[in-house]
Amino acid sequence: MFARIRQILSQIFSKSRTINNEPLNKVSLVVIIIIDIFILINVFTGLDDISRWHISPTGAYPCYSEWQNYQTKTTKDKDYDIVRLSLPYNPNNQLSFQRNYQQAEVGHLGKVSKTCLQYADYKDKLNNPEKQEITKTIDQKQAKISRLEQTNSTIKSQYDSTLLEKIAGQGREQSINQVSAEKAKQTLEENNRQISTLKPEISTFKNELLTKPESISFLAFIKDTNQFREVEKGYQQASFWYPSIQLGFQSLFLLPLILIALSVHNFAQRRRYGLVSLISWHLLVIFFIPLIVKIFEFLQIGAIFKFFFEIISALFGGLLFLINYIYILLIPIIGFGIIQFFQKFVFNAKVQAASRVQKSRCVNCAKKIRDIDTYCPHCGYYQYVECQNCHNLTYKHLSYCKHCGTAQNSSNL
C-alpha cells in the first residue's frame, strides 16, 4: 500500500515539475506556484459562497433558539423576559420581526418555517408605542434600583471604618470616608425605602404588560408544546442534513472544474501541448485538494458522523471516544479504495499502454514514435519485452503477445 502511495505521489510530482519530460526552470516554477495559490484561494472562496447558498438551519428556523430558551427557563420572570425581547430598545427604522425573518430567504434556496413566521407575527403585534413606553418605565425604575443598591454597597464597605474613626475620636476632616456614620445610616435607610417602593411598582408594570391582549395571545402560542415540537423537529432535521447539502453544492461547484481540467489535460497530452498539459495538470490537482478537504470535514460533522454518533450512544452510552476508533479504521480503508481506483483506472500502465500503442506513441511518455523505433527518441524508454512462449518481442504492459497471443505474466511486463 505504501509503495503504491509513493508511486502515485511520484507520478503527480513528476508531472507537476516537467514540460515534455524536461524540468521547469526556476522562474517558470515560481510563476506556476503563484498561479496555483491564486486559483486555490478563489476555489475556497467559491466553495464558501456556494456552501451558504442553501438556507441554514438557523435561517430556516430563526425562532428556535429563543423559543427553546423560554422552554428550558425556570425563573418566575420568564414570561416578561420573552415579551421584553419583542420590544426592541431602538424601534426607529427597524424591520418588523416577520420581515427580518424573511430576509434569510433572499439569495438562498429554501424557505423560513411557517411556524416561525407566525411566531414573528405575534411579536410584531406586541411591538407598539404603548408597550414600549411601559418597558421604558420599567427599565428606568430598574436602573434607579441598581444605582441605589450600588450606593448602599459602597456605603456598607465604608461603614465599619467610619464607626471606628468615631470611637477613636478622629475628626471629620481627617476621615478617609465620604460620609459620617450617622449620615451613612440615614442614607442606607432612605435608599432601602426607595427600593422597597420601586420593586412593587415594577411588578405592577410587568403585570400590566403581561395582561395586554397581545401578550396573552403570544404567551399562549409559545406555551403550545405541539407548535414547539414541530419547530424543534424541523430544526433538528435541517441540522442533520445541512452538512450533506453543503457537500453536495460544493461538489457541484468542483466537479465541472475537475472535468474541464481533465479534458484539457488529455487533449493537451494527445496534441503534445506541453505547457497547456502542465497547467491543466496543476489545475486538476488544485481542484481535487478542496474536494478531499471538504469530504474529510463532512466525515467529522455530517450525516455519517451523526449516524455513528447515534449508534455509539445507543450501544455504549457515554463512550463516544469509540467514534474516533471507527474513523481510525475507516479512513485508511477509504484511502486504500481511492488508491486502488487511481491505480486501476487513472494510472493503470496496461490501460495507458494499450491506448498509446494504438496511436503509435511511446508506452512511457506518450510522445509520437515510428513503428520501427525500439527505443523512444524522446525519453529513451525500451518499448518491447520478450514473450515467454514464442520468444518474439511484444509490447510492454500489454496483456497478450502480438505474435502468438499468449497471456503475459505481470512479472514479464
Salt bridges, closest charged atoms under 4 A:
ASP36 OD2 - HIS282 ND1 2.67
ASP48 OD2 - ARG52 NH1 2.76
ASP49 OD1 - ARG52 NH2 3.48
GLU66 OE2 - LYS123 NZ 2.77
ASP77 OD2 - LYS206 NZ 3.12
ASP79 OD2 - LYS223 NZ 3.44
ASP81 OD2 - LYS73 NZ 3.20
ASP121 OD2 - LYS125 NZ 3.45
GLU130 OE2 - LYS212 NZ 2.51
ASP139 OD2 - ARG84 NH2 2.88
GLU182 OE2 - LYS166 NZ 2.42
GLU190 OE1 - ARG193 NH2 2.67
GLU201 OE1 - LYS141 NZ 2.77
GLU214 OE1 - LYS131 NZ 3.06
GLU297 OE1 - LYS294 NZ 3.55
ASP373 OD1 - ARG370 NH2 3.02
GLU386 OE2 - HIS391 ND1 2.84
